[in-house]
């Protein structure tokens, strides 16, 4: 931005100098004298320098916008990751996608092609006044200087008038992206309940709202251009022509200098000209930037552990650190709530749990009893309000979450598979996994036989969210992925809740193989979904109600 500002100032100075020299040429022609070689050389040099700078400025702004976009997108994605999954559950995915794609591009081009050059152009009137005063006439410069305050006033007025419209445009675009994404992802459900036409009409209405807000912003753009070209430009040029005529009549300046003053007055219009040319980019980018700043200002909830900074919990006991064992899970007097409010519902209350290295513990209970919350604590996704959680020798909340996750692997009730091949999804857990390692993991997960029947084997495309696989195959692929992570602690969070009986049997058999030699916590709704566990715990209303021997 600083370089763009400097280049803008140089362009203004060289253009102004060129106009002054052109006035000298006009005087020479009017007087019938020869134009000096220095004047001709100066005109050529200034014209060449001005042209080169304009070309380089265009290249610089476009290149800088690309780098700005990459940097901003990385910053937004990193912040998104730091907020945690619970923080984003209330956000519509389409809005986040719009922010990370379209809005990021708008912000980048706003900052590089509009904001930087705009700051430089704001100084153009001042430089022009100095050129007129030092080379032509200070009285004319003084009168023209009186118009300078009108420039920021007009620009500020434009921004105030259309600020609300630009904000509505961004909001309408977010709503449109979110609704389209929801409709596409839920197309099967819409057809099943014969709601496709109704949602289609809703999409049309939202699209029309987006179009209207966009047209209002474009109308503002045309209005600004009209005001600049038809009003302010006319006033500025008329004023400079009148002042030049007066000075020429009084013999204070030459005819060439009078022409130069009129030409120089056009440079004073540079800020408003740029507003007119880039109004849509500026207002759209400014509104998107406000949204991005609000997003970046969001803080992780107190119960989310940051990957970058340590979260010190004063309730962590010294004995927790002293008793920490690799491969073990220990919860000591753990209380947890999803809100910092003292009156918030406590999902877990004074919970104590010890799972020894290599032990397989089953956890059952009704929905909403706190089972998945307990899993989140063990996996390093959450930090307790009071008490301590020690996983694989590390105290949750005293180390970055990434260190906790390095010792754990999980298979959740809803499996997320990425668009790509089976191999791509397996390598999420281990980027350098070999073919043999992947086949071994698939064999342990009881999926190798199915994959061998597929024409492309490991290169089989799973489709978006794994839709080309059955529910049981998707869960077993998730188990194979967890196997490749080779973590000492495994957490199975109701992995059989969405599959049929045959798939459940295959998944339970795979889980039994995977858990050998590892510490395993298996969460289920009912005891029949547990197999080969050392003991079964019952979690009810956030407390361990009883313990059953397997």
Residue, then its C-alpha position, 0 to 999 in steps of 0.5 A: x500500500x505504501x508503494x502504491x501511495x508513493x507511485x500515485x504521488x509520483x504520477x501526479x507530480x510527473x503529470x502536473x509537470x508535463x502540463x506545465x511544459x505543454x503550457x510552455x510549448x503553447x506560449x512558444x507557438x503563440x510568440x513564434x519562438x522555438x521550443x528549447x531542447x530541454x523542454x522537449x526532452x522534459x516532455x518526453x521524459x515525463x510522459x514516459x515516466x508517467x506511462x511506465x508508472x501507471x503500467x507498473x502501478x496496475x501490475x502491482x495492484x493486481x499482483x498485490x491483490x492476489x497475494x492479499x487474497x491468499x494471506x487473508x484467506x489463510x488468516x480467516x481459515x486459521x481463525x475458523x479452525x481456532x474457534x472450534x467445531x462447537x463455535x461454528x455449529x450455529x453458523x450456516x456453512x454457505x455464509x462461511x464459504x462466501x466469506x472465505x471465497x467471494x468476500x475475501x476476493x472483494x476485500x483484497x481488491x478493495x484494499x489493493x486496487x481502491x484503498x491504496x491508490x485512493x489515499x494517494x489520489x487524496x493528496x493529488x489536489x494538494x500537489x497540484x496546488x503546489x505545482x500551480x503556485x510554484x510555477x504559475x500563480x499563487x493567487x490562482x492556487x489559493x482560490x483553487x485550494x478552497x475547493x479541496x475540503x469539498x473532496x473529502x466531504x463528498x467522499x464521506x457523504x457517499x460512504x455514509x449514504x450507501x453504507x447501509x446498502x452495501x451492508x445489505x448487499x453482502x448479507x443478501x449474498x450470504x443468505x443466497x449462498x447459504x440457502x443454495x447450499x442447503x437446498x443442494x445438500x438436502x435435495x433428496x429430502x426436499x424431493x421426498x417431502x415434495x418441497x422442492x418447488x416451494x424451496x425453489x420459489x424461496x430461492x427465487x425470492x432470495x435471488x430477487x432480493x439479492x438482485x435488488x440490493x445489487x441494483x441499488x448499489x449499482x445505482x449509487x455507482x452511477x449517481x456518483x459518476x453523474x455527480x463527479x462528471x456533471x457537477x463537480x468536474x464542471x464546477x472545477x473546470x469552469x472555476x479554473x478557466x475563469x481564474x485563468x481568464x482573469x489572470x490572463x486579462x490582467x497580464x499576470x500569466x501567459x496563455x500557455x499558463x492559462x491552458x496549463x491551469x485548466x489542465x492541472x485542475x483536472x488532476x484535482x478531480x482524481x479522488x472523485x474520479x477514482x470514487x466514480x470508477x471504483x465505487x462498486x469495488x470500494x463499497x462492496x469491499x468495505x462492507x465485506x471487510x466489516x463482516x470479516x473483521x467481525x468474524x476475526x473478532x470472535x473469540x473461542x468460547x472459554x471451553x474451547x482449547x486453542x491450538x496456538x496458545x496455552x489455556x491455564x486452568x487454576x483448578x488443575x491439581x498438582x496430583x493430576x500431573x503427578x499421576x499422569x500416565x501415557x495411554x491412560x485417561x483420568x477425569x478428576x472432579x470434572x464439571x462442564x458447561x457450554x456457557x460461562x454463565x454461572x447459571x448455565x446448565x452443567x452437562x457434567x458434574x463432579x465426574x471422576x473416571x480412571x481408565x487404565x492403559x490398555x483398558x476398554x471401557x464402554x459408556x452408555x446413557x440416554x441422549x443428552x446425558x453428556x456422553x459426547x461431551x465427555x468424548x470431546x474432553x478426552x479428544x482435546x476439543x473441550x476444557x472443563x470448567x473445574x477439575x482436571x482431564x489427563x489424557x495420554x500423560x498430558x493435562x487438557x488445558x495446559x497444552x495446545x489441543x494438537x498435543x492432546x489429539x496426537x495421542x488420540x484417534x476417534x470414530x464418530x457417529x457421523x462420519x465425514x468423508x472428503x471428496x476424493x478417493x479412498x486413499x485420499x481419505x485414508x491419508x488424512x490420518x497419515x499423509x505418507x501412508x503406503x499402499x501396504x499400510x492402507x490395505x492392512x488398515x482396511x483389512x483390520x477394519x473389515x473393508x478390504x474385501x469390499x474395496x478389492x471388488x471395486x474396479x479402481x480399488x484404493x483410487x475409487x472416488x467416494x463422492x461428496x461426503x462419501x455418498x457412493x459408499x454405504x453407511x457401514x462402509x463409510x464407518x469402516x473406512x473411518x475406522x481404517x483411518x483411525x487405525x492409520x493414526x496409530x494413536x494409543x487411545x481410541x474413542x468410538x462415539x456411537x459408530x453403529x447408531x446409523x447402520x443396519x444390523x449386518x453393518x453393525x456386526x461388521x463394525x463391532x468386529x472391526x472395533x474389537x480388532x482395532x482396540x487390541x493393545x490400546x486404551x479404548x472408550x466406546x460410547x453407545x446408547x445400549x449395552x448390546x452395541x458394546x463388545x469385548x469391554x472390560x467394564x460398562x459405565x452408565x452416564x445419567x444427567x451428567x453423572x456416573x450413575x453406576x458401573x457394570x462389569x462386562 
